[in-house]
Amino acid sequence: MSSPRIEVHEDASDLATAAAGELLMRLVDGQSEGGVPHIGLTGGGIAESVHREIARLAPLSEVDWNRVVVWWGDERFVAPDSPDRNALDARASFLSVVGIPEQNIHEMPSTATAESAEAGATAYGDDLRAQGVGQFEVLMLGMGPDGHVASLFPGHAALDVSDQIAVAVLDSPKPPPERISLTFAALNHSKSVWFLVSGEAKADAVARALAGTGEGGVAAEVHDVPAVGVTGHDETIWFLDRASASHL
């Protein structure tokens, strides 16, 4: 596996613009080869900025949004209209703006569509399997100050689930406690994995996650820094701002 590409941008705004522009180019390239790219979205403040930038730059691109399919790496198992839902911002600031067809948007189940987080995780895995998603073209992920990725938290049992596509997380250390997350097995079915990380509060986790990528570095253990458990088949890119990269 090749070393990750690390991009350090001046601030979160520059990071969002760079990631949005790169995504649009990747989608055009994938479609020019006759493909229908499947992408994985994440949540959080920097993801919201990226979504707005994608929508702003979209009219300048040649992306056919009828031929883009959207999934999520994780979601909060709450009511569909809860502000905690990652999908709400993505729809409002990106998906609805560019006009991705509803049938191409695969939200994770909510309390309105599944009787439990466990049932929702099974249903989402079945959906991914039924759609024949071999790989995500691009999977975007955030990372928490504790090194968690998607809703896979340090020391949690979900880190060791290898026989499921998605797993229920019932005791998240961050509210809300119930979530659905893709497992490492599913997250790693991605051509390109992008970590979108901003802010000084995450600088230590970034340094720990990347410690094993340089010459002589010692890699962190996945149970301590779950982010190290996800890499792209073709490439892994870390989009950082100066604050999040300050401990490298």
FENURUR-V976622 format. One record per residue. N is the residue number from 1. RES is the residue in one letter. SS is DSSP state (H for helix, E for strand, - for the rest). Layout:
n-><N;N>
res-><RES;RES>
ss-><SS;SS>
This chain:
n-><1;2;3;4;5;6;7;8;9;10;11;12;13;14;15;16;17;18;19;20;21;22;23;24;25;26;27;28;29;30;31;32;33;34;35;36;37;38;39;40;41;42;43;44;45;46;47;48;49;50;51;52;53;54;55;56;57;58;59;60;61;62;63;64;65;66;67;68;69;70;71;72;73;74;75;76;77;78;79;80;81;82;83;84;85;86;87;88;89;90;91;92;93;94;95;96;97;98;99;100;101;102;103;104;105;106;107;108;109;110;111;112;113;114;115;116;117;118;119;120;121;122;123;124;125;126;127;128;129;130;131;132;133;134;135;136;137;138;139;140;141;142;143;144;145;146;147;148;149;150;151;152;153;154;155;156;157;158;159;160;161;162;163;164;165;166;167;168;169;170;171;172;173;174;175;176;177;178;179;180;181;182;183;184;185;186;187;188;189;190;191;192;193;194;195;196;197;198;199;200;201;202;203;204;205;206;207;208;209;210;211;212;213;214;215;216;217;218;219;220;221;222;223;224;225;226;227;228;229;230;231;232;233;234;235;236;237;238;239;240;241;242;243;244;245;246;247;248>
res-><M;S;S;P;R;I;E;V;H;E;D;A;S;D;L;A;T;A;A;A;G;E;L;L;M;R;L;V;D;G;Q;S;E;G;G;V;P;H;I;G;L;T;G;G;G;I;A;E;S;V;H;R;E;I;A;R;L;A;P;L;S;E;V;D;W;N;R;V;V;V;W;W;G;D;E;R;F;V;A;P;D;S;P;D;R;N;A;L;D;A;R;A;S;F;L;S;V;V;G;I;P;E;Q;N;I;H;E;M;P;S;T;A;T;A;E;S;A;E;A;G;A;T;A;Y;G;D;D;L;R;A;Q;G;V;G;Q;F;E;V;L;M;L;G;M;G;P;D;G;H;V;A;S;L;F;P;G;H;A;A;L;D;V;S;D;Q;I;A;V;A;V;L;D;S;P;K;P;P;P;E;R;I;S;L;T;F;A;A;L;N;H;S;K;S;V;W;F;L;V;S;G;E;A;K;A;D;A;V;A;R;A;L;A;G;T;G;E;G;G;V;A;A;E;V;H;D;V;P;A;V;G;V;T;G;H;D;E;T;I;W;F;L;D;R;A;S;A;S;H;L>
ss-><-;-;-;-;E;E;E;E;E;-;-;H;H;H;H;H;H;H;H;H;H;H;H;H;H;H;H;H;H;H;H;H;-;-;-;-;E;E;E;E;E;-;-;-;H;H;H;H;H;H;H;H;H;H;H;H;H;H;-;-;-;-;-;-;H;H;H;E;E;E;E;E;-;E;E;E;-;-;-;-;-;-;-;-;-;H;H;H;H;H;H;H;H;H;H;H;H;H;-;-;-;H;H;H;E;-;-;-;-;-;-;-;-;-;-;-;H;H;H;H;H;H;H;H;H;H;H;H;H;H;-;-;-;-;-;E;E;E;E;E;E;-;-;-;-;-;-;-;E;-;-;E;-;-;-;-;H;H;H;H;-;-;-;-;-;E;E;E;E;-;-;-;-;-;-;-;-;-;E;E;E;E;-;H;H;H;H;-;-;E;E;E;E;E;E;E;E;-;-;H;H;H;H;H;H;H;H;H;H;-;H;H;H;-;-;-;-;-;-;-;-;-;-;-;-;H;H;H;H;-;-;-;-;-;E;E;E;E;E;E;E;-;-;-;-;-;-;->
